[in-house]
Amino acid sequence: MNQPLLETSALTMASGRAIHDPATGDLIGHAPEHTVADLDAAVAVATAVQPAWEAAGHGERSRLLKAAADAIDEQAETLAHLLSRETGKPLNGPNARLEVAQSSAWLRATAEFDTPGEVLVDDGQAYATLAYEAVGVVGAIGPWNWPLMITIWQIAPSLRMGNTVVVKPSEYSPLSVLALGEILNSVLPEGVLQVVSGGREVGARISEHEDIAKVMFTGSTRTGKAIAAAGAANLKRLTLELGGNDAAIVLDDCDPEVIAEDLFWGAFINTGQTCAAIKRIYVADNIHDEVAEALAAIARDVPMGPGLDENNVLGPLQNRQQYDIVTRLVDAAREGGARILVGGDPAEGPGNFYPATIVADIAPDNPLVVEEQFGPALPIIRYSDLDQAVAWANGLDVGLGASVWSADRDRALEVAKRVKAGTVWINSHAVPDPRIPFGGIKQSGYGLEFGAEGLKSVAVPKVYNG
């Protein structure tokens, strides 16, 4: 394994924010508690170096993004171990090693996208083009569940388009992002990317800072609304990827054994701590019991435990607050008369472990269905009327992702057209692709990430006429 990251900084600091392993409770290290003054200083540097970074051009910026991807790969195993310890996610499965690998892959993909822009009119009399130019300084506020990958989703397009970036990681998982910043800054010009590790007051300052032209935020709807309100004073541009409670609709022609594995991981990726994971499944009455039991069988056998154990693919919840939310919602399902097929009874011991839980025959208005659990507890709602299932799926005030499952793709697409969500997958769920735009509707936020549309979202359109 490569030399440990942050060995002489955050991991060995004697003061700062203590970061504990959610699987064991062991102290990992201390994250610096940067202040609003530190944030202001970082923005001043980012503002000063931004013109030169933009002037470097797309070719040079793309080259450096690829070099940054190579730097991540060189430290991949060390970074995955730090990520596992800080978030609890296992090394294997759709977890820590995957997140690190996708981070470097995303940088390379973003470096290869065509520069957005087009000729609008060229008729011999008039000539006009549309270009996309840098916004300036981007403030990136990240979550604790996928700290590396989502930070890359924010900074890769921003840097590619000539912006400088100031990153504020979650207070729960700052060490991984600080390490990522060290790696990237071994390649990038000084001041182009800075990581400011602090509390909520630092995030609030990013939202209102007059020299930050764009904010990218992934997190709760409540915080997203606060960011939008704070940025209104200077009409700050925003990309908000907020809460989701993704629905999956399983049609009556599905083979439960064929779809069960993909359904399970669509829900339980990162132990359910994924914004766009399946949070509720509506299953046709004729196959409800078979689907529920197939999912329960997987849940009974899937290995859960500390992330550094190579055998595990599910880990603990990252923080105790989220553990308490999952506990409350499963208890509400039990009290409402639902059947707990597996799980629902966490064992005593260290760590924030909540067992993989499958809940069947649950009322469509039970709290476990209508509130986002963000953890390893999956409600399965029986339906006999497809129109009713679609209405239930659309009945909440969020619309990040959704999926429709059927043996007949055309039939699934017809149902998908009726589902109100930013992305509707067919016979899969929560499969991001750097080429395919992603974003929510309703109170799941606004703005697109990924692909050419993602590049446009961190730029300002400019028309050249004549």
N, C-alpha and C positions, 0 to 999 in steps of 0.2 A: 504494500500500500504506500502511496506517496506521502511525503512529509505532511503532517497534520496542518490544516489551515488555522489561522488565527491563534497559533500556539503562543505567541508572545503578546497577544492583544486581548480580545474579548474572553477567550476561554480561560485565561489565567488572571484576569482582573480580580482584585480583591473587593471591589465595590461596583456599584451599578445595579442594574436590574438582574436579579437572580433568575436563571432559566433552569428548570428541572425537567428531567426525563419523565414524560407522562406514563411510561410503562412501569417505572420503578420508584419514581420520586427522587432519584439521585440528582444531585446538583451537577449540571453540565458546565456552567460557567456564568459569567456576568456580561450583560450587554450594556454598552455605554448609554447613559441617560442624557442624550443631547437635548438642548433647550431650544426655545423659539429663537434666541439670539444665534445659535448655531445654524438653525434653518435659514435665517436671514443672510448669514454669511455665505452659506452654500449657494443660495439663489444669486447673490451678488457675483460670485465666481462664475456660475453657470451663465449668467447674463453677459459677462465680459467675454467669455470664450466662444459663445454661440456663433457670432458672425464668421469666425475663422473655420469652425466646424462645418457650417453650411457651405462656405466657399470651397471646402475640400472636394465637394462634388459627390455624386452618387457612386461613381466607380470606386473612389477611395474609401468611402464609408462602407460600401459593401465588402471590400477587401478586409477591412478591419473587423467587421462583424463575423466574417468567416474565421479570421485569426482568433477572435474571442471564443468562437465555438471550439476551435482546436484546443484552446487553453482550458476550457471546461472539461473536455475529454481527457486531458492529461491529469486532471485532478478528480475524475469522475467517482472513483471508489471512495476516496476520502470525503468528498462532498456528500455522497449518498449516506455514509455512516453518520455524519453530522446531522443531516436531515432526518434520518431515522431516529436518532437520539432526541432531537428537539421536538419532532411532531409525533413520534410514536409509530409512524407508518413502517411496516416491514420493508426490508431490503428487496424482497422478491415479490412476485405478483405485480399487479398494476399500482406500484407504490414507489419507493425511494429511488431505486435504480432506474426505473422507467421515467420518473420525473426528471432526473438529471439528464438522461439520454434525450428526452424530448426537448429539454432546454437548449442543448447545442443544436439539435436538428432544426428547431424553430428559428434560431439565428441564421442558419444556412439558408433555409427556405426564404426567409424575409430578405436576405441579401440578394436572392435571385429574382425576385419579382420585378416585372417591368415597371419603370417609372411611370406613375399615372399622368395623364394629360392627353389631349386630343385636339385635332383640328375641328373647329366648329363650322366654319364657313370658308369655302374656297371656290367661288363661282366666277372668277375672272374680274369681278367688280369689287368684291369685299373679301377680306381675309381676316379670320379671327381664330385664336387658339385659346384653349383653357389649360392652364398649368396649375400645379400644386406646389406651394412653397412652404418653408418651415414656419411653424407657429412662433417659435422662440424657445422659451423654457417650459418644459412639461413637468408637472408634479404627479408622481405615481404613488398611490397609496394602496398597499397590498394586504391580502388576508393571511390567515394562519394555516389554512388547509392545504394549499399548494403554493407555498411561498416562493419557490424557485421558478416554477413554470409560469405562474401568473405574473411574476415580476418580469420575466422575459417577454411574455405577451405584451406587456406595457412598454418596455424600453426598446425592444428590437425595432418596431416600426417607427418609434419616435426618433431614435438615433439615425435610422436609415434615411428619414426625411430631413435631416439636418438640424433637429432640435437637440438641445441639451436636456438632461433629465436629473431631477432630484427625487430620490426614492425614499419613502417612509414605510418600513416594514411593520407588520403587526407586532405589538408588544409581546405576543405569545411566541413568536417564532422569528426573532431578529437575527440570531446567529447565522442561520443558513444564508440569509440575504446579505449580511455583512461579508460572509465568505465569498459569495458570488460576486459582490462588488470588488473585492480584492482581486479575484481572478480576472474579471473583465478589465479592470484598470491596469493590469499588467500589460495590456495591449492598447487600450484607448488613450487618446491624448488627455493630459491632466485637466480635470475640471469638467469634462464632458458628462461624466456620470458620477454622482455622489449619493451616498447612502447616509441618511440622518435617522438614527435610532432613538426614538423618544416616545413620549406618551401622547395622549389624545390632543393635548394643546399644540403639539407640532403638526398633527394632521389638520387641526382647525386652522392653523396659520397658513398651511398650504392652500386651503380652500379659499382664503380671502386675500392672499398675497397679490399685490398689484402687479408684480413683475413675473408672475406665473400665468402664462396665457392659456394653458390647457391643463385640466386635471383628469387623470384616469383613476377610477376607483372600482375595486371589486370588494363587495361586502354586503352588509345588511341594507334593507330598504330604508330603515330609519336613518342610518348614517348618510345614505345617499341623498335623502331629502335635505339633511342639514348641509351637506356640501353644495347642493344646488342653490339653497337659500344664501349661503355665504358667498358664492361666486356670482350672484345676481348683480351685486353692486358694480362690478366692472364687466359684466356680460362674458364671464369666463366660459370658454368652450369646455364641454364635459363629455366624457364617455363613462357611463355608469352601468356596471354589470352587478345587479342587485339580487335580492332573494329570489329563490325559485321553489316551487313545490311541484316538480315535474310529474305529469301523469303518463302512464302507459295504458293503452287500450288494447286488450287481447281479444281478437275476434274468434268466433265460434268454430272456425275451420282449422285452428292451430293444433299441432301435435305437441302436447305439453313436454314430452321428453326431448323434443327437438329444440324448443326455445328456452328451456329452463335455465341452462347454463348462461346464456347471453342475458336473459332477464335478471338473473341473480347478480351478475357483475355490473349490469347497468344500474343496479340499485346500491350494491355494496362496494363499489370501487372506493378506495381510500376509507374503508369502513363506514361508508355512507356519508362521509364528510366532503361532499362535492356539490357545488351549486346546481349543476345540471344533471345530477343523478336522479334515477327514478325514485320518487318519494311515495307514490301511491299507484296501485295497479287495479284497473277495472277489467274483470275477467268474465266472459260469457258464462252463463249458468251451467251449460252442458259440460264445460271442462274446468269449472272453478275448482272443484275438489282435487282433480288430478294436477292442475298447475300448482295449487297450494302445497300439496304433498311433495311434488317434485322439488319445489324451492326449499321446503323444510328439510328434505333429505340432504340437499347440498349444505344447508346451514348447519346441520348436525355434524357434518364431517369436515368442514373447512377449518383449518388450523388457525387459532388466534393466540397471540402471545407477544412477548417483547420483540421489537422489530429487528434487533440484531441476531435473533435466532433464525437461521437460514430456512427453517421449516415453516415458518409462519407466513400467512398472506393477509390476515386481518390483525389489526393492532388495537390499542386503546383509543378512546376519544382524546383529543389533544389537550383539553382542559376540563376542569371539574364543572365549570358552568355548563358546558355542553352535555356532560354526563348527567347533570341534574335535569336538563330539559328532556333528554331521551327517557329518563326514568319516569318523569311526570307524565309524559305522553303515553308510554306503554301502560302505566297504571290506569290512566283514563280509559284506554281500550279495554283493559280487564274489567274495570268497574262498569263499563258500558255493555258488557255481555259478549264481547268478541272472544273468539277461540285463539289462545296462544299455542300455536303448534310446536314451537321450539323457542327456547330462550326466555327472556322476560324475567329472569331471576339471577341477577348478578351475584357472583361469589365474593365473599370477603377476601381482602388481601390488598397488596400494594397496587397502585396504578389505576387508571381510569377505564378499566375494562368493563364493557357492557356486552353481553353475548349476542351473537347474531340471532335476531328475533323475527319470526314470521307470524303474522296475525291474520286470521281468516274470519269470514262472516262478521265483518265490522260495519257499523252503520256509516253511511256516506258523510254524515255531519259530525262524526266523532273527532275530538281534538287531534288524534294521531293522523287523521286524514287531512284535516283542513289547516293544520299548523305544520310548518316545516320542521321536521325532527332533526335533520342533519346528523344522522347517526345510523347505527346498524339495526333498525327496526322498520319492517316493511309491512304496511297494511294492504290486504287484498280485498277488494270490494266486489261482490257478486252483482251482475246485472243480467236482466232478461230482455231489456229493450235497448238497442244500440243508441237510439236517439237520446235516451236517458243517460247513458254512459258518457256520450259526448257533452251533454249539458253539465253533468257533474265535473267532467274534466275541465270545462271552460268556466266553471262557476266561481273560481277563486279570483282574487285581484292580482295574481301574478301570471306571467307567461314567458318564462325563460325557454325551456325546451319541453318536448313531449315526444311520444313515439306511438306508432300503431303497428300491431303484429298480426300477420295473416299469411296463410299459404298462397294467397292470390295477391300479388303486388299491386295490380290495378285496383283491386277492391280496397286495399290498404291506403292507396293514394287518394281515393275518393273520400275516405273517412278523414285522412290527414288534412284535406282542404277545409274541413269544418272545424278543425282544432285551432284554438287561438294561442299560438306560441311563436316565439322568434325562430325556432328551429323545430321541425318535426322529422324525426328519424323513422325509417321504415325497417322493421325487423332488426333494429339495433338501438343503442341509446348511449349518449354521452361519449361519442367518438369524435374528438376534435381533429381538425385537419387544418394546417396553416394556410391552405389555399382557399378554404371555404369560409365566407363571412359568418360571424356569430354575434348575436345580441338579443336582448329581450324586448318584450312589449309590456304594456300595462305597468304595474309597479315593480317589474323586474328590470326596469331601467331603460336606457336608450343609448344609441350610438352603436356602431359596428366595429368589431375587431377582426383581424385576420385578413389575409389576401390583399388584393388591390384596394378594396373598400377600407380595410384597416389602415393602409398607408394614407388614404385620403382623410381619414378621421383625425390624424395628427398633423394635418397641414391646412393651409388656407388656400382656397381656390382663387385664382387670379386670371382674369381675361386680358389678353393682348389683342387689341382691335386695330387693325390697319397694318 
